[in-house]
């Protein structure tokens, strides 16, 4: 985690860079055509990171382990969509 300094603020902020990767989504056309709500990918392309991106898609994915931790720690300013 990187500490983010904002001048004249007493709040503490942190950021991170996601480098995990998987994918691509193999049923993207069906997802885009609303034929399914589930994304599929070849699990062997996933590097095992708890936070990762699918190739060719601009969204961040995470495992249930991360969701549980974020909820336990009451992390705010974050929306989790279950896909």
N, C-alpha and C positions, 0 to 999 in steps of 0.2 A: 504494500500500500504506500502510496505517495502522499505526503502531507502537502496540502494546498494552502498557501498563505494569501489571505485577502486583507489588504491594508485597512485599518480602522474597523476591523471586525473582531469581536471576542469569540465568535463561533469557531469550532474546529471542523475542518473539512478534509476529506481524503478522496483519492481517486486511484484507479488501477487501470492497467492496460491488459486487455484480453488477448492472449496469444494462442489459445486452444483452437483446434480445428477438427472438423469432420465433414463428410459429405462428398458430393453434393446431394441434395434431396432427389431421390430417384422417381418420385411421383409428383413432381412440381406441377406438371400440366393438369393433373386431376385436382390438385389443391387449388390452383388458380381458376379452374372451371367449377369450383364448389361441388365437386363430385365426392370429395372426402374432406374431413377436417384433420386427418392424421398425416403427419409428415413421415416419410420413410427414407432411410439411408442405409448404406452398407456399413454395418457396425465395425468392420475391419478398417475403415477409413478414419475412425475416431481415435484421437490420440489419448483418450482416457481422462482428459481434463474435466474438472467439475464445472467449469465455465468455458464455453466454446462457441464458435460460429460455424455454421454450415457453409461450405464453399458456394460462391455465387449468390448468396442471400445475405442481406444486410440486417441481421437480427442476432441477438445474443441468446444462447440457450444455457440452461444450467440443470444440474441433477437435483433430485429431491433432497439430497444432503445439503445443498446450498440453500434451497428454499427453507428447510427446517432451521438452519442456522440463522438466516436473515430474520425469520419470524421470532425465533427465540431471543435474539438480540434487539428486537424491535427497530430494525433499520427502516428509516422513513424515506420519502421522496423516491419511491420505487414502485413500479407496477409489475406484477407477475401475472402473465397470461398462461394458462394451462393449455397446452396443445396436444 
